Every structure is written in structure tokens, then in C-alpha cells.
Amino acid sequence: MSNQIEHPAGGYKKLFETVEELSSPIPAHITGEIPVWLKGHLLRCGPGLFEVGSEPFYHLFDGQALLHKFDFKEGEVTYYRRFIRTDAYVRAMTEKRIVITEFGTYAYPDPCKNIFSRFFSYFQGVEVTDNALVNVYPVGEDFYACTETNFITKINPENLETVKKVDINSSHLMCTVLG
């Protein structure tokens, strides 16, 4: 018997592990049997990157958005994953640091800026993240990854490519005959 006591949340460490994208779909290990009549895609998203350079994200909702795709066909399943190319992700990868403040992680000003430009950045306000890691919604024939902010990201469900960022911060997203 071990004298070591594990923290009750210790088993959840895997939730905070960074994973890599897959270059192509891989066969899934199946326990049991998948009905041959079941076919289609299952899309999910969640966090997948928990540090940029030496800077960690401090909250589960801060990790950069990762799309997961399960393809069901003829009793077989393949799995594929890609990071959503949001502004938060692209800028963080480009600058090799956390650039946009997330739910529980603060983004510090660029240390290379001079003292005056850093001073003025305090008057610009906080930039809202577009890190779309909450859910994937079908809208007509399109699919959008979303977060709790006003930004949603259109994705291609076939290859998981990011199509475009959409700002829904307007009361007039749809036009009707009456305006």
C-alpha cells in the first residue's frame, strides 16, 4: 500500500495536455461494433494548446481551440484534429507568446515596445478573444465554431480548415423584406 495521497483532481491533468494536429485522419481503435448503417461526421471542439513559447494558459477555457472530427463509414471510424486558425491562435504562433487575454490568462504587452507605446496600450482597452473552443453549430449548410464572445468562426467540416471569422456584434445580422 502506498503512503502517497493523490489530489482528487490529479486524474484530470490530461485535460491540460497540449496535443499536436494530425496531418491526415487516422483509424480509430474501436471497442465493440459500429453499425454499418451509421455514416457521417461528428464534430467537436475544445482546448488543445496550453502554452505558447514559455507562457502557459492558466484556465481550461483558455487553451487554443482544437477541432475534432470523427468520420463514420461502413462500420469504421477515422479521427482527425486541427487547430482553428483564429486571430488569437495565428497571432500567438507568429509572436510566440500569448497575445490576447483569455478567460483566466492575461496577455502582457509586447516587451519589445518602448515605454511610451506600452503606456498608451493601457488606454486601448482589452481586446476580445475569438478563440472558438466552446461548440460547433450547423447553420444551414455551414458550420461555425463559437465561444462566449461575439466572434464565431466558419469552418469546413470536410478538411477542418478555418474559412472566416464572423462578428455577430450587430442587432441586424439578417435582412428581411421589411428591413
C-alpha positions as CSV (number, residue, x, y, z in Angstrom):
1,M,0.0,0.0,0.0
2,S,1.3,3.4,-0.9
3,N,1.6,6.3,1.6
4,Q,1.3,8.8,-1.2
5,I,-2.1,10.5,-1.4
6,E,-3.1,11.8,-4.8
7,H,-5.1,15.0,-5.2
8,P,-8.7,14.2,-6.1
9,A,-8.3,16.3,-9.3
10,G,-5.0,14.6,-10.2
11,G,-6.5,12.4,-12.8
12,Y,-7.7,15.5,-14.7
13,K,-4.2,16.6,-15.7
14,K,-4.7,15.1,-19.2
15,L,-7.3,17.9,-19.8
16,F,-4.4,20.4,-19.8
17,E,-2.1,18.5,-22.1
18,T,-1.2,20.1,-25.4
19,V,-1.7,17.9,-28.4
20,E,-0.5,18.2,-32.0
21,E,-2.5,18.5,-35.1
22,L,-2.8,15.4,-37.3
23,S,-1.6,15.7,-40.9
24,S,-4.3,13.3,-42.0
25,P,-7.2,11.2,-40.5
26,I,-6.2,8.1,-38.6
27,P,-8.2,4.9,-37.9
28,A,-9.8,4.9,-34.5
29,H,-9.5,2.0,-32.1
30,I,-13.0,0.5,-31.8
31,T,-14.2,-1.5,-28.8
32,G,-17.4,-3.3,-29.7
33,E,-19.1,-2.8,-33.0
34,I,-20.1,0.3,-35.0
35,P,-23.4,-0.3,-37.0
36,V,-22.6,-0.4,-40.8
37,W,-25.6,1.9,-41.4
38,L,-24.1,4.7,-39.3
39,K,-22.3,7.2,-41.6
40,G,-21.4,10.8,-41.3
41,H,-19.3,13.2,-39.3
42,L,-19.2,14.1,-35.6
43,L,-17.5,17.5,-35.0
44,R,-16.4,18.7,-31.6
45,C,-14.1,21.4,-30.3
46,G,-12.3,22.2,-27.2
47,P,-8.9,23.4,-25.9
48,G,-5.8,21.7,-27.3
49,L,-2.8,24.1,-26.8
50,F,-2.0,25.1,-23.2
51,E,1.2,27.0,-23.7
52,V,2.8,29.4,-26.3
53,G,6.5,29.5,-26.0
54,S,7.3,29.6,-22.3
55,E,3.9,31.2,-21.4
56,P,1.2,28.8,-20.0
57,F,-2.6,29.3,-20.2
58,Y,-4.0,29.1,-16.6
59,H,-7.6,28.1,-17.2
60,L,-9.2,25.2,-19.1
61,F,-11.2,27.7,-21.1
62,D,-8.0,29.4,-22.3
63,G,-6.3,26.7,-24.3
64,Q,-6.3,27.4,-28.1
65,A,-9.3,25.9,-30.0
66,L,-8.9,22.4,-31.5
67,L,-11.4,20.8,-33.8
68,H,-12.0,17.1,-33.6
69,K,-13.7,15.1,-36.4
70,F,-14.9,11.6,-36.2
71,D,-15.9,10.0,-39.6
72,F,-18.3,7.0,-39.5
73,K,-18.4,4.9,-42.6
74,E,-19.2,1.1,-43.2
75,G,-18.5,0.2,-39.5
76,E,-15.2,2.0,-39.4
77,V,-14.2,5.3,-37.7
78,T,-11.4,7.7,-38.5
79,Y,-10.3,10.6,-36.3
80,Y,-8.8,13.9,-37.4
81,R,-7.9,17.1,-35.5
82,R,-6.7,20.6,-36.4
83,F,-6.4,23.9,-34.6
84,I,-8.8,26.6,-35.6
85,R,-6.9,29.5,-37.2
86,T,-8.4,32.2,-35.1
87,D,-6.7,35.6,-34.7
88,A,-5.8,34.6,-31.2
89,Y,-4.1,31.4,-32.4
90,V,-2.4,32.9,-35.5
91,R,-1.0,35.9,-33.6
92,A,0.2,33.8,-30.7
93,M,2.0,31.4,-33.1
94,T,3.5,34.3,-35.0
95,E,4.7,36.2,-31.9
96,K,5.5,33.0,-29.9
97,R,3.7,34.4,-26.9
98,I,0.1,34.9,-25.6
99,V,-1.2,38.0,-27.3
100,I,-4.9,38.2,-26.5
101,T,-6.2,37.9,-22.9
102,E,-8.3,34.9,-22.3
103,F,-10.8,33.9,-19.5
104,G,-8.1,33.2,-16.9
105,T,-4.9,34.2,-18.6
106,Y,-3.7,37.8,-19.0
107,A,-1.8,38.8,-22.1
108,Y,1.1,41.1,-21.2
109,P,2.2,44.0,-23.6
110,D,5.0,43.2,-26.0
111,P,8.2,43.6,-24.0
112,C,9.9,44.9,-27.2
113,K,7.8,48.1,-27.2
114,N,9.3,51.2,-25.8
115,I,8.0,52.6,-22.5
116,F,5.7,55.2,-24.3
117,S,3.9,52.8,-26.5
118,R,3.4,50.4,-23.6
119,F,1.9,53.3,-21.6
120,F,-0.5,54.1,-24.4
121,S,-1.6,50.5,-24.7
122,Y,-3.3,50.8,-21.3
123,F,-5.8,53.3,-22.9
124,Q,-6.7,51.0,-25.7
125,G,-8.9,48.6,-23.7
126,V,-8.8,44.8,-23.6
127,E,-9.0,43.0,-27.0
128,V,-11.8,40.4,-27.1
129,T,-10.7,36.9,-28.0
130,D,-12.0,34.9,-30.9
131,N,-10.7,31.6,-29.5
132,A,-13.7,29.5,-30.6
133,L,-13.4,26.5,-28.4
134,V,-16.9,26.2,-26.9
135,N,-19.1,24.3,-29.5
136,V,-19.7,23.7,-33.2
137,Y,-23.1,24.7,-34.6
138,P,-24.6,23.9,-38.0
139,V,-26.3,27.0,-39.6
140,G,-28.0,25.9,-42.8
141,E,-25.3,24.1,-44.8
142,D,-22.4,25.9,-42.9
143,F,-20.7,25.0,-39.7
144,Y,-19.4,27.6,-37.1
145,A,-17.2,27.2,-34.1
146,C,-18.1,29.6,-31.3
147,T,-17.0,31.0,-28.0
148,E,-18.7,33.2,-25.4
149,T,-17.7,36.4,-27.2
150,N,-19.3,38.0,-30.3
151,F,-17.0,36.2,-32.7
152,I,-17.8,32.9,-34.5
153,T,-15.6,31.1,-36.9
154,K,-16.8,29.4,-40.1
155,I,-15.1,26.0,-40.6
156,N,-15.0,23.5,-43.4
157,P,-16.3,20.2,-42.0
158,E,-14.5,18.1,-44.6
159,N,-10.9,19.2,-44.0
160,L,-11.4,21.3,-40.8
161,E,-9.9,24.4,-42.4
162,T,-10.8,27.8,-41.0
163,V,-12.9,29.6,-43.6
164,K,-13.6,33.0,-42.0
165,K,-14.2,34.9,-38.8
166,V,-17.7,36.4,-38.3
167,D,-18.5,39.3,-35.9
168,I,-22.1,38.9,-34.7
169,N,-21.9,42.1,-32.7
170,S,-24.9,43.7,-34.5
171,S,-28.6,43.6,-34.0
172,H,-29.1,43.2,-37.7
173,L,-27.4,40.1,-38.8
174,M,-30.2,39.1,-41.1
175,C,-32.1,41.3,-43.6
176,T,-35.8,40.7,-44.1
177,V,-38.2,42.1,-46.7
178,L,-39.3,44.7,-44.1
179,G,-35.7,45.7,-43.3
